[in-house]
């Protein structure tokens, strides 16, 4: 059975979305799954230029990770009421690798008003690549975290619920 893949798309040190992604990886392990991790900070991608960028070795590495995974959970910060540009760039570069994938989201943002920001990306993945979007995503703000960027208790519960639901959907 394919393994879960958790992709962190934040390029910022001290990222809240990355902290949630790391918690999700631990939760998958407690549920008996063996998740793969990919982080755009440690596996950087070139900007999509419609040409040479596709031959970058990291693009191929990401495409292979995506193709081999189920489900895929994307951890992304929200900037200006949308997912970050790094996630958009990743999808542009790896395109067809997303075909038919089960995809979920973990988002971190500065305020409560942008909690639906991920929906444009979810719609794009559904329409362009026929992805199945997990109907539960996790949205966190700075107040949801404790010391050392650790998700607080309530946020940790929601992250665990996403792990459980994503594995259930994968099996069904």
C-alpha positions in Angstrom: 0.0 0.0 0.0 1.3 3.5 -0.8 2.6 5.6 2.1 1.5 9.0 3.1 3.5 12.0 2.0 3.7 15.2 4.0 5.0 18.1 2.1 6.1 21.3 3.8 6.0 24.3 1.5 7.0 27.1 3.8 10.3 28.7 3.0 10.5 30.5 6.4 12.5 29.3 9.4 10.2 29.0 12.4 7.2 28.1 10.2 4.0 27.2 11.9 2.8 25.1 9.0 6.1 23.1 9.1 5.5 22.6 12.9 2.1 21.2 12.1 3.5 19.0 9.4 6.1 17.5 11.8 3.3 16.8 14.3 1.4 15.0 11.5 4.4 12.8 10.6 4.5 11.7 14.3 0.8 11.0 14.3 1.0 8.9 11.2 3.8 6.9 12.9 1.6 6.3 15.9 -1.1 5.0 13.6 1.2 2.5 12.0 1.8 4.4 8.8 5.3 5.1 7.4 5.1 8.6 6.1 7.6 10.2 3.7 8.5 13.8 4.2 9.4 16.5 1.7 10.4 20.0 2.6 10.9 22.8 0.1 13.5 24.3 2.4 15.8 21.3 2.1 14.7 20.2 -1.4 14.4 23.6 -3.2 12.8 24.0 -6.6 13.6 26.5 -9.4 10.9 28.9 -10.4 8.7 27.5 -13.1 9.8 29.1 -16.4 7.9 26.8 -18.8 11.2 25.3 -20.0 14.5 24.5 -18.3 13.1 24.4 -14.8 11.4 21.0 -15.5 14.9 19.4 -15.9 16.0 20.3 -12.4 16.8 17.1 -10.5 14.7 18.2 -7.5 11.6 18.5 -9.7 12.1 14.8 -10.6 12.6 13.8 -7.0 9.4 15.6 -6.0 7.4 14.1 -8.8 8.5 10.6 -7.8 7.6 11.2 -4.2 4.1 12.4 -5.2 3.5 9.6 -7.6 4.4 7.0 -5.0 2.3 8.5 -2.2 -1.3 8.2 -0.9 -2.5 10.3 0.7 -0.5 13.6 0.2 -0.9 16.2 2.9 0.4 19.7 2.0 1.4 22.0 4.8 1.3 25.6 3.6 1.3 29.1 5.0 -1.4 31.4 3.9 -0.3 34.8 2.6 -2.7 37.4 1.4 -5.7 35.0 1.6 -4.1 32.3 -0.6 -1.6 29.4 -0.3 2.0 30.4 -0.7 3.6 30.8 -4.1 6.0 27.9 -3.4 3.1 25.5 -3.3 1.8 26.8 -6.6 5.2 26.5 -8.1 5.6 22.9 -6.9 2.3 21.9 -8.5 3.2 23.7 -11.7 6.5 21.8 -11.9 5.2 18.4 -11.0 1.8 18.6 -12.7 0.8 15.1 -13.9 2.3 13.5 -10.8 -0.8 14.7 -9.0 -3.3 12.9 -11.2 -5.9 11.1 -9.2 -4.2 11.7 -5.8 -5.9 12.0 -2.4 -4.8 15.4 -1.1 -5.3 17.1 2.2 -4.2 20.4 3.6 -2.6 21.9 6.8 -2.6 25.7 6.8 -1.1 28.3 9.0 -2.1 31.9 8.9 -2.0 35.2 10.8 -5.7 35.5 11.3 -9.1 33.8 11.3 -10.4 35.6 8.2 -8.5 33.4 5.7 -9.6 30.0 6.9 -11.0 29.1 3.4 -8.0 30.3 1.5 -7.0 26.7 0.6 -10.2 26.2 -1.4 -8.9 27.8 -4.7 -6.0 25.3 -4.6 -8.3 22.4 -3.7 -10.6 23.3 -6.7 -7.6 23.5 -9.0 -6.3 20.1 -8.0 -9.8 18.6 -8.4 -10.4 20.1 -11.8 -6.9 19.9 -13.3 -5.7 16.6 -11.9 -8.9 14.9 -10.7 -7.6 14.8 -7.1 -9.9 13.7 -4.3 -9.7 16.4 -1.6 -10.0 15.2 2.0 -12.9 17.1 3.4 -11.1 17.9 6.6 -8.2 20.3 6.6 -6.4 21.9 9.6 -6.1 25.6 10.0 -3.9 27.1 12.7 -2.9 30.5 13.9 -0.1 31.6 16.2 -2.4 31.4 19.3 -2.9 27.7 18.6 0.8 27.0 19.4 2.7 26.6 22.6 6.4 26.8 23.4 8.9 25.9 20.7 6.2 26.0 18.0 4.5 22.9 19.3 0.8 22.7 18.4 -1.4 23.2 21.4 -3.7 20.5 22.6 -6.7 21.4 20.5 -4.7 21.9 17.4 -2.9 18.6 18.0 -6.3 16.8 18.2 -7.3 18.3 14.8 -4.0 17.2 13.3 -4.5 13.7 14.6 -8.0 13.6 13.2 -6.6 14.5 9.8 -4.1 11.7 10.0 -6.9 9.2 10.9 -9.3 10.4 8.2 -6.7 10.5 5.5 -5.7 6.9 6.2 -9.3 5.8 6.3 -10.0 7.5 2.9 -6.9 5.8 1.5 -8.1 2.4 2.4 -11.7 2.9 1.3 
